[in-house]
Structure formats: C-alpha cells, structure tokens
Amino acid sequence: MANNASAEKCIRQNERHRLHNRYYARTTRNAIRAIRNTADKNEAEQNAPKVYKMIDKLAKIGVIHKNKASNLKSSIALHINKLS
C-alpha cells in the first residue's frame, strides 16, 4: 500500500496511463485485424498508411517494442502483396 502522497499519485498516474495504453493498443489491434481480414487489395492499400502510423506511435510511446512494430508492419505488407 502507498505510504505517502507521492506514492498515491504514482498509483493514480499508472492506472491512467495503463488505460490510455490499453485503449490505443486495442484500437491498433482491431485495425490490423481489419486489414488482415479484408480480401480487397485497394482497400487494404488505402488503410495501410493509417495502420502503420498507429503502430509507429505505439512504438514511439513505448506501448510495444520497436522490433515488434517492425514485424507487424512487415507482416501487413506481406499480406497486402499476396492479395490479388
């Protein structure tokens, strides 16, 4: 348990940051899932830059690791290239 005011504040901030990170991570995962489930190449190509931007932002703020961001972007690009 928190023994002083600064520790209580830290707990409040951590919870706020956790919810913020969880929201953006979930939104990004849903966008990635939408691209992977689409069969239309043009639609996937149009949405890819938005998803790449979301992934880069997650890596920048430390929600995901930069190598994971790179792997996600690579797998999305491979998926789009396989569509006909």
C-alpha positions in Angstrom: 0.0 0.0 0.0 1.1 3.6 -0.6 2.6 5.2 2.4 2.8 8.8 1.2 1.2 11.3 -1.1 3.7 10.9 -4.0 3.2 7.1 -4.0 -0.5 7.5 -4.1 -0.2 10.0 -7.0 2.1 7.5 -8.8 -0.6 4.8 -8.5 -3.2 7.1 -9.9 -0.9 8.1 -12.8 -0.1 4.4 -13.5 -3.7 3.5 -13.7 -4.5 6.4 -16.1 -1.5 5.5 -18.3 -2.5 1.9 -18.3 -6.0 2.6 -19.5 -4.7 5.0 -22.1 -2.2 2.5 -23.5 -4.7 -0.3 -23.4 -7.2 1.8 -25.5 -4.7 2.6 -28.2 -3.2 -0.9 -28.3 -6.7 -2.4 -28.7 -7.7 0.1 -31.4 -4.5 -0.7 -33.3 -5.0 -4.4 -33.0 -8.6 -4.0 -34.4 -7.2 -2.0 -37.3 -4.6 -4.7 -38.0 -7.3 -7.4 -37.8 -9.5 -5.5 -40.2 -6.6 -5.3 -42.8 -5.8 -9.0 -42.4 -9.5 -10.0 -42.9 -10.1 -7.9 -46.0 -9.9 -9.5 -49.4 -9.8 -6.2 -51.4 -6.3 -5.1 -52.2 -7.2 -1.5 -52.9 -9.0 -1.1 -49.6 -6.1 -2.7 -47.7 -3.6 -0.4 -49.5 -5.6 2.7 -48.6 -5.8 1.7 -44.9 -2.2 0.5 -44.6 -0.6 4.0 -44.0 -3.1 4.8 -41.2 -2.3 1.5 -39.5 1.4 2.0 -40.0 1.1 5.4 -38.3 -0.8 3.8 -35.4 1.9 1.1 -35.0 4.7 3.7 -35.1 3.0 5.8 -32.5 2.6 2.8 -30.1 6.3 2.0 -30.5 7.3 5.7 -30.0 5.4 6.0 -26.7 6.7 2.6 -25.5 3.5 0.5 -25.6 5.1 -2.0 -27.9 8.7 -2.7 -28.8 10.2 -1.1 -31.9 11.1 -4.6 -33.3 7.5 -5.8 -32.8 6.3 -2.7 -34.6 8.6 -3.5 -37.5 7.4 -7.1 -37.6 3.8 -6.1 -37.6 4.3 -3.6 -40.4 6.2 -6.3 -42.4 3.6 -8.9 -42.0 0.9 -6.4 -43.1 2.9 -5.6 -46.2 3.3 -9.2 -47.0 -0.4 -9.8 -46.6 -1.2 -6.9 -48.9 1.2 -8.1 -51.5 -0.3 -11.6 -51.5 -3.8 -10.2 -52.3 -4.8 -10.2 -55.9 
